[in-house]
Amino acid sequence: MSRQIQSMTIADLSAFARTLREQIGKHDGLPSHVEMLNMLARAAGFRNFQHFKAASATAVPLEPVDLKLVEKVSRHFDRQGVLMRWPAKNSLQPLCLWALWSHMEPGRDYSDAENTALLNAWASFGDHALLRRAMADMGYVDRTPDGRTYRRIEQKPPGELSALLKKITTQDA
């Protein structure tokens, strides 16, 4: 059987190297060939080598994941995935809102009280009004003109969201 050549484009070499180094550091001994392939694929933002191969075989390439952004945003969440503080940098705020958006049920109407309770459960800094307003302004939720009902707007989230959710729910204790 002939070997297929797999090419890989790395958007952020520094983040790639840091992620790969962390994985190798956690591994006992020298990784096998297959383990090394999986580590390389994970450092590039894939689940494993099979995921990388499947993505490279498809006609539509997966969008690259900005691991540096994921790392910066993850610092604003605790080990349970609760947003501890609102980032001062505007560039980090949308991904924080995507994380909150992911906790809303698709197609469900939330009353103002339910929306407030949800935001307070997933953001501990106590400013649900800021989050509610930002989510509506950024187009993540739709609200009635009187502000009594909220509904998540269904759309394709950025690739960074799944990487962020995975990182904040698997942080070491």
C-alpha positions in Angstrom: 0.0 0.0 0.0 1.4 3.4 -1.0 1.7 6.1 1.6 -0.5 9.2 1.1 1.1 12.5 1.5 -0.7 14.8 4.0 0.2 18.5 4.1 -0.6 20.7 7.1 -0.8 24.4 7.2 -0.1 25.9 10.6 -1.6 29.4 11.2 0.3 30.1 14.4 3.6 28.2 14.7 4.2 29.5 18.3 0.9 28.2 19.6 1.4 25.0 17.7 4.9 24.5 19.3 3.6 25.3 22.8 0.7 22.9 22.5 2.9 20.2 21.1 5.4 20.7 23.9 2.7 20.5 26.6 1.4 17.2 25.1 4.9 15.7 25.0 5.6 16.9 28.5 2.5 15.1 29.8 3.4 11.9 28.0 5.3 9.2 29.8 8.5 8.3 27.9 8.9 8.7 24.1 5.7 8.7 22.2 5.1 6.1 19.5 4.7 6.9 15.8 0.9 6.9 16.1 0.9 8.9 19.3 3.2 11.5 17.7 0.9 11.8 14.7 -2.1 12.4 17.1 -0.1 15.0 19.1 0.8 16.9 15.9 -2.8 16.8 14.7 -4.1 18.0 18.1 -1.6 20.8 18.2 -2.9 22.0 14.8 -6.5 22.1 16.2 -7.8 18.7 15.2 -9.2 16.0 17.5 -6.7 13.4 16.3 -4.8 12.2 13.2 -7.9 10.6 11.7 -9.8 13.9 12.1 -6.9 15.6 10.3 -6.9 13.1 7.5 -10.7 13.3 7.0 -10.5 17.1 7.0 -7.7 17.2 4.4 -9.7 14.7 2.2 -12.8 16.9 2.1 -13.3 19.4 -0.7 -14.1 22.2 1.8 -11.2 22.8 4.2 -11.9 23.4 7.9 -11.4 26.9 9.0 -8.2 27.4 11.0 -8.6 27.8 14.8 -6.8 30.7 16.4 -5.3 28.9 19.4 -3.8 32.1 20.7 -7.2 33.7 21.0 -8.6 30.5 22.7 -5.8 30.7 25.2 -6.3 34.3 26.0 -10.1 34.0 26.3 -9.9 30.8 28.5 -8.1 32.8 31.2 -11.4 34.6 31.8 -13.2 31.4 32.7 -12.9 29.2 35.9 -12.5 25.4 35.9 -16.3 24.9 35.7 -16.6 27.1 32.6 -18.0 30.1 34.3 -17.0 33.5 33.0 -15.2 35.2 36.0 -14.6 38.6 34.4 -15.5 40.6 31.3 -12.4 41.1 29.1 -11.3 44.7 28.6 -10.1 43.9 25.1 -12.9 44.1 22.5 -11.2 41.3 20.5 -11.8 38.8 23.3 -15.4 39.7 24.1 -17.1 37.9 21.1 -15.7 34.5 22.0 -16.8 34.9 25.6 -20.3 35.7 24.3 -20.2 32.6 22.0 -19.5 30.5 25.1 -22.6 32.0 26.9 -24.6 31.5 23.7 -23.7 27.8 23.7 -25.5 27.4 27.0 -28.8 28.6 25.6 -31.2 25.9 24.2 -31.9 26.3 20.4 -35.4 27.4 19.6 -36.4 28.1 23.2 -37.8 31.5 24.3 -36.3 32.8 27.5 -38.2 35.2 29.7 -36.2 38.1 31.1 -35.9 36.4 34.5 -34.8 33.1 32.9 -32.3 34.9 30.7 -30.9 36.7 33.7 -30.7 33.4 35.7 -28.8 31.7 32.9 -26.3 34.6 32.5 -25.8 34.7 36.3 -25.2 31.0 36.4 -22.5 31.2 33.6 -21.0 34.6 34.5 -20.0 35.2 38.1 -19.0 38.9 37.9 -22.6 40.1 38.4 -23.3 42.2 35.3 -26.0 40.3 33.5 -27.3 43.5 31.9 -24.0 44.1 30.1 -23.9 40.5 28.8 -27.6 40.6 27.8 -27.1 43.9 25.9 -23.8 42.7 24.3 -25.4 39.4 23.1 -28.3 41.3 21.5 -26.0 44.0 20.0 -23.6 41.4 18.5 -26.5 39.4 17.0 -26.3 36.2 19.2 -29.8 36.6 20.7 -33.0 38.3 19.5 -35.2 40.1 22.0 -38.6 41.5 21.8 -38.8 45.3 21.7 -40.1 45.3 25.3 -37.1 43.2 26.4 -39.3 40.5 28.0 -38.3 37.6 25.7 -35.0 36.4 24.4 -34.2 33.7 21.9 -30.8 32.4 20.7 -30.2 33.2 17.0 -29.1 30.0 15.3 -25.9 30.5 13.3 -22.6 28.8 12.7 -20.2 29.6 15.6 -16.5 30.2 15.0 -14.2 27.2 15.1 -12.6 28.7 18.2 -15.8 28.0 20.3 -15.4 24.2 20.4 -11.7 24.6 21.2 -12.6 27.1 24.0 -15.3 24.9 25.5 -13.0 21.9 25.4 -10.2 23.9 27.1 -12.3 25.4 29.9 -14.0 22.2 30.8 -10.8 20.1 30.9 -8.5 22.5 32.8 -6.3 20.8 35.3 -7.3 21.2 38.9 
